[in-house]
Amino acid sequence: MKYHLSWAACVKHFAVNNQELNRFGADVEMDERTLREIYLPGFEATVKAGEVLTVMGAYNKFRGQYCCHHEYLVNDILKTEWDFKGTYISDWSGVHSTPEAVEFGMDLEMGTCRPYDDYYLDAGFRQGLESGVYREDQLNDKVRRNLRTLYLAGAFDAERKPGARNTPEHQATARETAREAMVLLKNDDSVLPLNPKAIKKLAVIGKNAVAKHSNGGHSSAVKCLYEVTPLEGIRQYLGDMVEVVYEPGYSDGEAGLSAIPTEYLATVDEGWGVKGWSVSYYANQKFEGPVVFSEYTELPRFKREDFVAPEGIDSYSHSAVYRAKLKVPETGDYLLTVVTDGSVCLKVDGAEQINATGLTQCEKRQVTCHFEVGKTYELELSYKCGEPMYCFYFGWVPCWENEAAHSEEFSNALALAQDADAVIFCGGLTHRNDLEGQDRHHLALPDEQDVLIEALLQVNPNTVITLVGGSPVQMPWIEQAKSVLWMWYAGMEGGHAAAELLFGAASPSGRLPVTFPNSLEESPAHKLGSYEFDKSVYSEGLQVGYLYYSTHSIQPLFAFGNGLSYAEFEYENLQLLAGEGDAAVTATLDVRNIGSRAGKEVVQLYLQDVEASVFRPKIELKGFEKIELAPGETQQLSFELTARDLSFYDVDARAWKAEPGEFIVHIGRSSVDLRLSQSIVLEIH
């Protein structure tokens, strides 16, 4: 397998970082084989083959010690065993000890949350050097590594040429990358590609058709010059050929909530002399101390990306209380709703009605309150803002409105689909669901999208389902859907790339790098592992992802490596030859495009150790290659398997070990679609 990585790349979250629940303190426990065979190989490859200059430590602990200053991970493995010469840096505020940071490999402490002198590698390190607690050679090693990184990155090059960004070439690369990554998961009856000549009216339905994602997700955010949405890409691709109409079909974020009209409100403090809500901000998350800032607002809500913090308030750490007096114009039952991913409390006349505490993704909490005409009710809505919190929204459904009023978007979407010649649904996740600092609690699509998809498929069985997201979702409607295109978060040119695939200007060629389970409970990490707030025990061991599914012959929703094409490929002539030196086995085969159009194929090689002295998963991916073939074209591929590819990690010997015996090489299109298999007996010395 070949790796092509930039020298200046930073490898993040070394080495075991799989959950955001208590990511600053959770302690991970796992056996050595799992560490070596599952979690370290990617880092090892980027360090050795990719020659990265910087590696960033993870927030959490591993075997009781923080990853940012971990003697075994950093000193023993990264810097000694792998001979890493670059800079080991911390994630923001990921250092917790001056002695451990000095002794155990931390070269550059990162953070912006406290005065400079308070950082562990500043005053504490300097004073320790002056008193003789720390050695000068420890300082020299850290300085040398930082300078080496700056030198190799060209920081000291007086003739360094200025760079360029957002050039037409960059934009073309962005479009190609998006196009190559998108995965066609299902395409029964060859629904895709759509034929524009057969369509007069195209209905595009779903909020992700118009949503922009590039500036969300916290650390994954990028500042694009522009971002082409799927709807824009489709309209630009089709031009005047087809009438393209759009309906959202569902509500996101505020979930269709309507604000309480200010005509029914009065602020609790009559001194304001206005109708609406008073809001008081505290400089901590405990509603303690003096009120730092007060203001008036017509609508209680918080959205981090839009929040302008008053002076004296930290947008990542504060609390606030909204208060208002309510007089309703009609006696009846009123539905009050909070949507949030944090800690929000609603009180009516001092009685707690909603208490959403410690959420890690957006959830809807509702309560029905009976209000009478002529009475005044005091409303108090408070929130505690911690770093993971992204938003809260508040609204109501008054007694004179019925459920039908809030299904208008749903009804409009179905009517539009019924009137159109073709339908594309564009839904999935957003960075309300996929973002740093939070874990999803389930695999269901948000905002009742599954209900809308099932209804659209009833109206038009050929509805094309396109989904945005960075992590798997359940698809309870998958048996009814004929075509599903997984688009990921496709970046600035994603809309153009999607249109090219949907209408056949290009053939899909992406493959799933993860397994999509049928349910969260089925996933081995949840079925076998133990992920608690303080301690995470990776008891699933090597049985993760496709390694688990293939070993136990379980059919997932979509398998690792899965992805369809508009072309069709045939595999033949697999031959194995025992090699010498680094190449323990050489596998060759022919791949032929037997379809009517050009396409790209990702040929995958999986290895099976028939009998081993230790547990080994049934198959393990050992190589893949993406090739492009014209109709009728054949190409011979060659894979070289090294002794390391044949090996497992021997815990007792603390080394990689390959045992003699029978191995089976499987060649296929995914971990469940294996087209060719052949065995070979190897005498390994």
Secondary structure, DSSP 8 states (H G I E B T S, - for coil): ------TT-EEEEES-----TTTTT-EEE--HHHIIIIISHHHHHHHHTS--SEEEE-SSEETTEEGGG-IIIIIIIIIIIS---SEEE--TT----HHHHHHTT--B---SSS-GGGSTTTHHHHHHHHHTSS-HHHHHHHHHHHHHHHHHTTTT-TT------S-HHHHHHHHHHHHHH-EEEEEGGG--S--GGG-SEEEEESGGGT---TT-SGGG----S----HHHHHHHHHTTSSEEEEE--S--TTTT-B---GGGEE-SSGGG-SSSEEEEEESSSSS-SS--EEEEESS-EEEGGG----TT-BTTBEEEEEEEEE--SS-EEEEEEEEESSEEEEEETTEEEEEE-S-SS-EEEEEEEEE-TT--EEEEEEEEE-TT--EEEEEEE-TT--GGGGGHHHHHHHHHHHHSSEEEEEEE--TTTS-TT---S--S-STTHHHHHHHHHHH-TT-EEEEE-SS----TTTTT-SEEEE-----TTHHHHHHHHHTTSS------SS-B-SSTTTSHHHHT-EE-SSEEE-TTTT--HHHHHHHTT---SB-TT----SS-EEEEEEEEEE--TTEEEEEEEEEEE-SSS-EEEEEEEEEEESS-SS---S-EEEEEEEEEE-TT-EEEEEEEEEHHHH-EEETTTTEEE---EEEEEEEESSSS-EEEEEEEEE---
